Amino acid sequence: MLAYYIALRIGLARPSWSIVTVYIVSQTSVGASLSRGVYRLAGTTIGAAATVAIVPNFVNSPVLCSIALSAWIAFCLYFSLIDRTPRAYAFVLAGYTASLIGFPALSDPGAIFDTAIVRVQEVSIGILCATLIHRYVAPKRITGLFNKKMSGMMSDARHSVAAALRGTPHQDSGAWRLATTLQLLQGMGTHLPYDFANSLTRRRHRKMIHDRLARLVLVTAELTDHIGYLNAGGKNVPESLRILLEDVRNSLDGEDELPRRQSYPNLISRSHGLKTDLTASALRIDDRIYANLTRHLSEALEILHECNQLLRPEMREYPVAQSDEKPATETAKGYIFHRDHMMAARSTFGAFLTIVTGCLVWIYSAWPDGATAVSVLGVCCTLFSSFDTPAPHIMKYILGSFYGVLISLVYSFALLPQVSDFPVLVAVLAPVFIFAGSLQARPPTTFLAMGITLTLPILCDLGSAYQGDFAASLNTSVALFNATGFSVITMSLLQTVQAQAAIRRLLTLSRRDARRKALRPAADETLWINLMADRTALLLTRLPGAAGSLNHAPFGILQSLRTGHVLNQLHRLHKQAADETRVSLQGLFSLMARYLENKNQTDTSLNIAVQKHIGDLMKLALSAADERAVALAGLLIDLRFALGLPEGGRNDDY
C-alpha cells in the first residue's frame, strides 16, 4: 500500500505495477528480499532498454518485431537456465519485461519509450518500499537460519562418518545427502551479503567448508566399503585398528561438543601413526587394505576438525594435519554448478517456438486482446521454464488466476465503487492481499497465490480513479486464460523433461566425465569433486519423481565420482613411476576408458580384463616398498572398491 500510495501521489500511469512488484520481490527474509529487488531492478532496466531498441526498428513489420522480441526473451531465458544462481532472476526479468511492454506496444510503437520509463519507475518504487519495510519495519534475517543449517550439516557430516564406521550400507548411511544440504546453503548464502548481519562465517571460510564437505562424500564412501570388507568375516584385523575405530565412533557419536573437538587432534595423530605402522609391516593385501582404511579415516577426521575450526575461528587452538592429497597451496573453490547447455538450449528453443506461434495466431487473427495474451505467454515461458515439468506449476498459477479474476470482479463492481478515500481503500484491500501474501510465503501454494496477487491489481485497474469496465475486464481474463492454457499445452510438448530422463542424463554426463579422467587428468580436482556434488544434489531432488528402477542412481553417480578421483590420482603417479609401472598404468587408462564407455557394463571380458590388469599392477606395487608404490597400492584398492569388483581385493587376486 505504501508503494501504491507513492505511485498515486507522483502521478504515475500504472500504479498497479508497483503493487505487483512488491509481491514478486518480497521474500521471507531481509537478505532474500533485497537481493531479489536488486536483480529485479537490473533485469527490468535491461529488458526495458532492449524493448526500446527492438520495437522502433521493426515497427513496420509486426511479424519480424514479434520474432525479434521472442528471440530476446529466449536469449535471456537461456542465460537464466545456465546461471542457476539467484542472479538468474535478473535474466528472467530482462526477458519478461520485454514481453510485458513489447508486445502491447506493437499497436502504439510511438509510446514505447514512455511505457518503458514508467515501467522502470513503478518497479523501482515497489522495490524501494519492499526493501524499506523488510529491512526496518518487520526484519527477519536469513543469517540465523543459515547458521542453524550449517551447524545441522556439520552434525549430519559427523553422523555419516560414524554410520560408515559402524558398517552401515551406502543406501542407509546418507552421506551423499550432504550434497543436497550444500546446495540449499549455497542458495541461502547468495543472499547473505544483503542481510546486514555481523555473526556470519566469512565467505572464504564458507567456500572452504564446502570444498571439504564435498570431499567428505567421497571419503565416507571409501570408509563404507573398507569397513564392509573388514566386517566380511575371516579377517585377522589388528587389535590396534579395532581399538582406534571404536574410539573414533565413540567420539563422533558423543553429543558433548567440547570433548569431541579436543579429541580430534589425538585421533588424527593416532590414525597417521597406525597407517605408518601397518604399511611398514604389510605382508598381505589385507594389511594394505587396513592401512588404506586408516588413510581415509585420518582424512575424514581432518575434514571434520578443519570445518569445526572454520565455523568457529575463536576455537582454532588445535592445528590441522595436512592430508597427503590436499596441496598446501590449495585455494577455496566453493560451489560449482552443473550447467547443461544442451538442455538449456532445448528449453529455450521450445519457449521461442511457443511465443512465436502465439504471436502468429494473434497477428493473423487480428485478435484485439492478442497482445495481452502473448505478453502473458512470454511471462509463463520465462517464469516456469526452469522446471523439468512446468505444466503442474502453471496449472496452480491458472487456478490462482481464476480465483483472482473472481475476486477482482467482486472488488471492481461491488466494493471499489463505494470507496472514496485511500484509508478506506487500504482497509477494503487488506483481507485478500494479506491472505494471498501469506499463501505466497508457503512453497506448496506460492504459484497459486501469485495467480491472485499478480491478477487482482491489474484487473481491478487500481489507478488514480475508479474506471470499472466489465467488457475490458472480461476480455483481459479471456486473454489470460487462453495464454496460460496454451502455455500448458506447448510447454508440455516442447519443454517437459521427465525425471527418469533427467536422471539418466546426469548419470551419462558423470560417466562421460569420469572416462575423460582416464584419458587425461583434471587440472583442478576440487572443481571436479564439487561439480559431482552438485550433480548428486540435482539427482536426489529428481529421484522421488522417477521410477523405482532408478533408486540405484545415487550409487551410479557416486561410482563415477570415486572412479574419476582415483584415475586422476593415478595420472599424478604415472608421471613419476618407473618405466614398467608407467607402461602398465597407461594400459589401465586405456582399459578404463573402454570400460566407462560401455554404459551398461555388459562386456564380461572387459570386466575381467580390468580386474586382471589391476591385479598385475598391484603385484608391481607390492614388490616395492617406496612411498610411490604404497600410494599406488592404496589407489588400486580404492579403484576396485569404486568399481564394485569382488570384495575390493583378495589375497589370491594378487
Protein Blocks (a to p, Z undefined) as FASTA:
>chain_A
ZZmmmmmmnopablmlmmmmmmmmpccbfklmmmmmmmmmmmmmmmmmmmmmmmmmmmmm
mklmmmmmmmmmmmmmmmmmmnopaklmmmmmmmmmmmmmmmmmmmmmmlmmmmmmmmmm
mmmmmmmmmmmmmmmmmgcdfklmmmmmmmmmmmmmmmmmmmmmnopafklnommmmmmm
mmmmmmmmmmmmmnopabdcdfklmmmmmmmmmmmmmmmmmmmmmmmmmmngoiacdfkl
mmmmmmmmmmmmpmblklmmmmmmmmmmmmmmmmmmmmmmpcbfklmmmmmmmmmmmmmm
mmmmmmmmmmmmmlmmbccdddfklcfklccebjaddddfklmmmmmmmmmmmmmmmmmm
mmmnopaklmmmmmmmmmmmmmmmmpmblmlmmmmmmmmmmmmmmmmmmmmmmmmmmpcb
fklmmmmmmmmmmmmmmmmmpmklmmmmmmmmmmmmmmnopafbdcddfklmmmmmmmmm
mmmmmmmmmmmmmmpccfklmmmmmmmmmmmmmmmmmmpccfblklmmmmmmmmmmmmmm
mmmmpcfklmmmmmmmmmmmmmmmmmmmmmmmmmmmcfklmmmmmmmmmmmmmmmmmmno
palklmmmmmmmmmmmmmmmmmpcbfklmmmmmmmmmmmmmnopghhiafklZZ
